[in-house]
Structures are given as structure tokens and as C-alpha cells.
Amino acid sequence: MLRPSRRQLRKWRRENRVRQVIIGGAALLLALIVGILGFGYWRENVARAAEPAATVFGEPITLSELLERVRPRYQALDTQARLYEAQGITQAATQLNLQRSRLPDQVLDSMVEDHLVLREAAERGIAVSNEEIDARIRQAIAEQEALSQPAPTSTPAATPGAEPTAAPAASATATPVPSPTPVPTLTGEVFEGAYQSFLTRANLTDEYYRELIGGEIYKDKLKDSLATNIPRTEEQVHVRHILVDNQESLALVQQRLTEGVPFDAVAKEFSTDAGSRDKGGDLGWFGRGVMNAPFEQAAFNQPIGVIGEPVQSPNGTHIIQVLERDAEHPLGEQQLAQRANQAYQAWYAGRKGSSDVQTQLTPDRRAWIVRQLGSRRAA
């Protein structure tokens, strides 16, 4: 054994080479497996995160940026859906799950809008200060605290920041706007406690929420800037009407009017328009584009003071009397707010539809976002 033969030496050397080949092959295979797993991890968590969900004027909105915006809203809906499921309210849970599946696209649209607003604001010299953001946050938290307290009266409060809506053309009746309820001011520890509680419930950070509020203020300021070109007057008419839904009522209305019964008295007795009936059929002042087409055509062409011929519309049959007409009637605050919102929407539609804005959220990229959120359900 101390002096092995040549045959033994060759055998040992051959066995050693085999062992080296096996060890080398195993190491290579292990390295290959690690490389494949590492590449998969890099591809899934690094490369994919940097892919664009949209591009706005050459600036990408990455999947990781979109993911961070979607996450708090997604988790809030998920928590609510779980609660409904536990209570057996399956229909509500299904609706929330449907909303969750649409979140990536909805949030991306909002982010594109924010990018466009910031770009336009910079071009117009619009800026937002930290003090303005602080004031808006304090207002928002105070409003939430006020809503959580018992209402002192039954007067409905106007929703802060909500866009006013036009009177429904279907009923040809103006909708009264409730007066806003005064909101208490929160200061010191009361505000801090309420604010931190809100951030916890909403799963938001202070930095993230301040960014959202800043975006809202930029949007409001841009609307104000766009509104400077809105005309302050327009052609309007002051009209009253009687709406009926059958020929028998129409005949009775025409008979009463022919007999000299006051228009407002006939409207109170026969009109089916609940919004104007108690006011003698008075619709107030309105401009073009508010009422349905047949009603508007009669209102803007009928002589003042004349009780016109019956006008058919999708709502029924109208007897119309034009009380006043003004070619340059001043617009009210609600109408100006509506025009400002229309101007903003027209601006946004034009920018979003340009070739400088590209949406790149493919189904595969959308599925990646859902995987990162750890969805319990298929989106």
C-alpha cells in the first residue's frame, strides 16, 4: 500500500477526475439554477417595475409608480370586501372586487391627468405653496370630523369640491343648490390626532397625502386660469310652463287658459313637473343647451308674453310662456362654475388625446401589478 502499483495509480487518478467532473457539473448546475432564479427575480421585481405604464411628453410613468398609487386604494377595497363577505353580503363584495380590478386603469388616468396639469401649470406660472396645502388638509380633516358628528339641523351640506350639475334636461326644471354648512376649524392636538387617525384608516403617508392634495389645488388653480376666458353673459330666457302627460289634461289646460284663468294657477293645478308646479310653472332664467331640444327651440323663438302652441318633448306635452328674454344675461356662480368645468374638461380631452400621451398598460403589465398586490382573487 505504501508503494501502489501503476494500475492503482491510474485507477485513483481516473476516480479523482470523475469526482472533479461530478463536483464541477453540480456546481455549474447550481450556478445555472441560481442564475435562472436570480434573473427571474430581477425580471419580475426590478425590470418589470421600471417598465412604462404610460408616457406623458416623453416622461414615463413606471409600473412601480403606478403600483404605489394603486396600493392604498386597493387595500382599502380589499378590507371592505372581506368585511362584506364575512357578513354574507356577497353582492356588495362582488361590486367592490370589480372596482378593485379596474383600479390600475383608473389610477393611471388620474396620474396622467396630474402630469398634464403640472405641465400646464408650469407654463402658466401657477404655483402651490406648502401653506396652501396645509390649509386644504386642515379643511378636509375638519369636514370629515364634522360629518362624523350628529348634524345640528336637517339642512343638507354641499359636498366640498364637488362640481355643480346642470338642471336635468329631462324635467326642464332647475335644481336648487343647498347652502354649505359652516365647517369647524381644528387646531393643535385635536387636528393632529384626527389627521393621524385619517392617515391610518386610509393607509396613507403624510407625504403621499400632501402630494394628492397639492395635485387637487393645482387642478383648481388651472380651472380658474382657464375660466378667465369664459364669457360672463349669454343669451337667456325666463320661462314658465305647464307639463301634462295625456290629451285630456292638455284639453283642460287649454280651456282654463282660454277662460282667463291665471297661468300660474293652472300650472299648480295640472302640471306634472314637480320641480316647478308649486312655483306656478316658473323655470327661472336659463341659456341654450340646458333643456331638451324641442323645449329650447320654442323657448328661444316664441314671442314674449304669448302662450304658445303645445310642444312635444320626451317628457310629455308643454304649454310654454316666455316671460323675458335677455341677449346678455349675467351668468350666476353655479353657471360660471359649470362653464369653468366644461373648459377644463375640453382642455384635458385635447391634451390626453394628443400624440404626446401614450398609454402602455398592457394586460401583462396590469397582471404584474395585481401579483405585486398579492391579490386573493383573479383580476
Beta strands, then each sheet from edge to edge (+ up, - down):
strand 1: 52-56
strand 2: 59-62
strand 3: 233-244
strand 4: 282-287
strand 5: 311-313
strand 6: 316-330
strand 7: 357-359
sheet 1: 2+ 1- 7+
sheet 2: 4+ 3- 6+ 5-
end
